[in-house]
Amino acid sequence: MNAAGQNGPYRAGLGTSGPGAPGAPRLRSRLSKQLEAYGIRLRTRELSPTARYELLAHGLPGMAIVLGMRPCRDASDPAPDRSGGPELAPAYLFWVRVQPDDHPAYETRIRQRAGEDDIDRMQPGDVVGCRVDPGDPDRVALYVPDPGEAPRVGITKILTSGRRAEATVLAAVPIAADYSGRDDPVLRLDLEIRAWDESEPWRVRIVQPVPLHAIDMVDLGRTLKIAFFTVDRGESVAVDWEATTGR
């Protein structure tokens, strides 16, 4: 579900810094809703340091799963600092599924800077903390949570260190698509898992990007190779697409 239908539960928004008339945020929100009806989203402008600090201090708390990310550089990036001062961290475009506390989840794109240490923990499948503007769900500040704060382990970490098992597809529902065609679609998968060292199979529901070449593997009854840490409802489960497809 995207943010188009989620503005209702949110209270009056935080102030928006930067140039523009006072009604500009409301106009942008209105235009975004109209475009979203056709599957088009306006790209979120990078928050200023002041606006990011304000959002981190006063925004609605939540978590976000990184669905995709890529470096970005455009005319809005400042020229490199040649005065010997500290350089700004690189900018990235994050495609995330945001889950604010006590509000429905939705997907959006965020342009944000991240240092080398943080970006290693903001890869597709990782869960990060976030703060959301209660008046504009597309104004989101991401941050790397302290160890133990995130409720779900990143996909990469599960595939690297998790136990191995097989799962049967019970249902597959698309919940997000990247309209630029650069990222994999995201599906909600209902699976029944069987592991050699567990006495009973169990069922989970996960949300995970699916490589385009593996889309035919999520049909009802197909078998997938998965990794997991423990028997739960899906928080520590990830599909190993490379092992499943051999690619």
PEHU-V596389 format. One record per residue. RES is the residue in one small letter. OMEGA is omega in whole degrees, 0 to 359 (NA if undefined). D_FIRST is the distance of its C-alpha to the first C-alpha in whole Angstrom. Layout:
res=RES omega=OMEGA d_first=D_FIRST
res=RES omega=OMEGA d_first=D_FIRST
This chain:
res=m omega=180 d_first=0
res=n omega=187 d_first=4
res=a omega=188 d_first=7
res=a omega=184 d_first=8
res=g omega=188 d_first=8
res=q omega=186 d_first=9
res=n omega=184 d_first=12
res=g omega=184 d_first=14
res=p omega=187 d_first=15
res=y omega=180 d_first=16
res=r omega=179 d_first=20
res=a omega=189 d_first=22
res=g omega=173 d_first=21
res=l omega=178 d_first=23
res=g omega=179 d_first=26
res=t omega=180 d_first=25
res=s omega=177 d_first=28
res=g omega=183 d_first=29
res=p omega=176 d_first=31
res=g omega=180 d_first=30
res=a omega=181 d_first=30
res=p omega=181 d_first=29
res=g omega=184 d_first=27
res=a omega=179 d_first=25
res=p omega=179 d_first=22
res=r omega=178 d_first=21
res=l omega=179 d_first=22
res=r omega=179 d_first=20
res=s omega=180 d_first=17
res=r omega=178 d_first=18
res=l omega=180 d_first=18
res=s omega=181 d_first=15
res=k omega=181 d_first=13
res=q omega=180 d_first=16
res=l omega=181 d_first=15
res=e omega=177 d_first=11
res=a omega=178 d_first=12
res=y omega=178 d_first=14
res=g omega=182 d_first=12
res=i omega=179 d_first=14
res=r omega=173 d_first=13
res=l omega=179 d_first=16
res=r omega=180 d_first=17
res=t omega=178 d_first=18
res=r omega=179 d_first=21
res=e omega=178 d_first=23
res=l omega=173 d_first=24
res=s omega=178 d_first=28
res=p omega=179 d_first=29
res=t omega=180 d_first=30
res=a omega=179 d_first=26
res=r omega=179 d_first=25
res=y omega=180 d_first=28
res=e omega=181 d_first=27
res=l omega=179 d_first=23
res=l omega=182 d_first=24
res=a omega=190 d_first=27
res=h omega=182 d_first=25
res=g omega=176 d_first=21
res=l omega=179 d_first=19
res=p omega=177 d_first=19
res=g omega=177 d_first=16
res=m omega=179 d_first=16
res=a omega=174 d_first=14
res=i omega=181 d_first=14
res=v omega=179 d_first=15
res=l omega=179 d_first=14
res=g omega=177 d_first=17
res=m omega=175 d_first=19
res=r omega=177 d_first=22
res=p omega=176 d_first=25
res=c omega=176 d_first=25
res=r omega=178 d_first=28
res=d omega=187 d_first=29
res=a omega=181 d_first=31
res=s omega=177 d_first=30
res=d omega=177 d_first=31
res=p omega=176 d_first=34
res=a omega=179 d_first=37
res=p omega=180 d_first=39
res=d omega=181 d_first=41
res=r omega=182 d_first=44
res=s omega=182 d_first=46
res=g omega=179 d_first=46
res=g omega=181 d_first=43
res=p omega=179 d_first=40
res=e omega=177 d_first=37
res=l omega=175 d_first=34
res=a omega=180 d_first=31
res=p omega=178 d_first=29
res=a omega=179 d_first=26
res=y omega=172 d_first=23
res=l omega=181 d_first=20
res=f omega=170 d_first=17
res=w omega=188 d_first=14
res=v omega=169 d_first=12
res=r omega=187 d_first=9
res=v omega=176 d_first=10
res=q omega=176 d_first=11
res=p omega=178 d_first=13
res=d omega=175 d_first=16
res=d omega=176 d_first=15
res=h omega=179 d_first=12
res=p omega=177 d_first=8
res=a omega=177 d_first=7
res=y omega=179 d_first=5
res=e omega=178 d_first=7
res=t omega=176 d_first=10
res=r omega=187 d_first=14
res=i omega=173 d_first=17
res=r omega=185 d_first=20
res=q omega=176 d_first=22
res=r omega=180 d_first=26
res=a omega=178 d_first=26
res=g omega=184 d_first=30
res=e omega=181 d_first=31
res=d omega=182 d_first=31
res=d omega=187 d_first=27
res=i omega=176 d_first=26
res=d omega=180 d_first=27
res=r omega=179 d_first=25
res=m omega=180 d_first=22
res=q omega=177 d_first=21
res=p omega=182 d_first=19
res=g omega=178 d_first=18
res=d omega=176 d_first=19
res=v omega=180 d_first=18
res=v omega=174 d_first=19
res=g omega=177 d_first=19
res=c omega=171 d_first=18
res=r omega=188 d_first=19
res=v omega=173 d_first=16
res=d omega=183 d_first=18
res=p omega=178 d_first=17
res=g omega=181 d_first=18
res=d omega=185 d_first=16
res=p omega=178 d_first=13
res=d omega=175 d_first=13
res=r omega=186 d_first=17
res=v omega=173 d_first=17
res=a omega=178 d_first=20
res=l omega=173 d_first=20
res=y omega=179 d_first=23
res=v omega=184 d_first=24
res=p omega=174 d_first=24
res=d omega=178 d_first=28
res=p omega=180 d_first=28
res=g omega=181 d_first=27
res=e omega=182 d_first=25
res=a omega=182 d_first=22
res=p omega=183 d_first=21
res=r omega=179 d_first=20
res=v omega=180 d_first=22
res=g omega=182 d_first=21
res=i omega=182 d_first=21
res=t omega=181 d_first=24
res=k omega=178 d_first=26
res=i omega=182 d_first=26
res=l omega=181 d_first=27
res=t omega=189 d_first=30
res=s omega=187 d_first=31
res=g omega=173 d_first=29
res=r omega=184 d_first=31
res=r omega=180 d_first=31
res=a omega=175 d_first=30
res=e omega=181 d_first=29
res=a omega=176 d_first=26
res=t omega=180 d_first=25
res=v omega=177 d_first=22
res=l omega=179 d_first=21
res=a omega=177 d_first=17
res=a omega=183 d_first=15
res=v omega=176 d_first=12
res=p omega=179 d_first=10
res=i omega=180 d_first=6
res=a omega=176 d_first=7
res=a omega=179 d_first=10
res=d omega=186 d_first=13
res=y omega=175 d_first=14
res=s omega=179 d_first=18
res=g omega=183 d_first=18
res=r omega=183 d_first=19
res=d omega=180 d_first=17
res=d omega=174 d_first=16
res=p omega=181 d_first=13
res=v omega=182 d_first=11
res=l omega=168 d_first=11
res=r omega=185 d_first=11
res=l omega=169 d_first=15
res=d omega=187 d_first=17
res=l omega=168 d_first=21
res=e omega=188 d_first=24
res=i omega=175 d_first=26
res=r omega=179 d_first=30
res=a omega=185 d_first=32
res=w omega=183 d_first=36
res=d omega=174 d_first=36
res=e omega=187 d_first=34
res=s omega=183 d_first=36
res=e omega=172 d_first=33
res=p omega=177 d_first=30
res=w omega=184 d_first=27
res=r omega=180 d_first=23
res=v omega=171 d_first=20
res=r omega=181 d_first=16
res=i omega=173 d_first=15
res=v omega=187 d_first=12
res=q omega=172 d_first=14
res=p omega=179 d_first=15
res=v omega=178 d_first=17
res=p omega=182 d_first=20
res=l omega=182 d_first=20
res=h omega=181 d_first=24
res=a omega=184 d_first=23
res=i omega=182 d_first=20
res=d omega=180 d_first=23
res=m omega=182 d_first=23
res=v omega=174 d_first=20
res=d omega=180 d_first=22
res=l omega=177 d_first=22
res=g omega=179 d_first=26
res=r omega=181 d_first=26
res=t omega=180 d_first=27
res=l omega=171 d_first=25
res=k omega=182 d_first=27
res=i omega=172 d_first=25
res=a omega=180 d_first=27
res=f omega=177 d_first=26
res=f omega=183 d_first=28
res=t omega=177 d_first=28
res=v omega=179 d_first=27
res=d omega=182 d_first=24
res=r omega=178 d_first=21
res=g omega=183 d_first=19
res=e omega=182 d_first=20
res=s omega=183 d_first=23
res=v omega=175 d_first=22
res=a omega=176 d_first=21
res=v omega=176 d_first=22
res=d omega=184 d_first=25
res=w omega=180 d_first=24
res=e omega=179 d_first=28
res=a omega=182 d_first=29
res=t omega=186 d_first=28
res=t omega=184 d_first=28
res=g omega=181 d_first=31
res=r omega=NA d_first=30
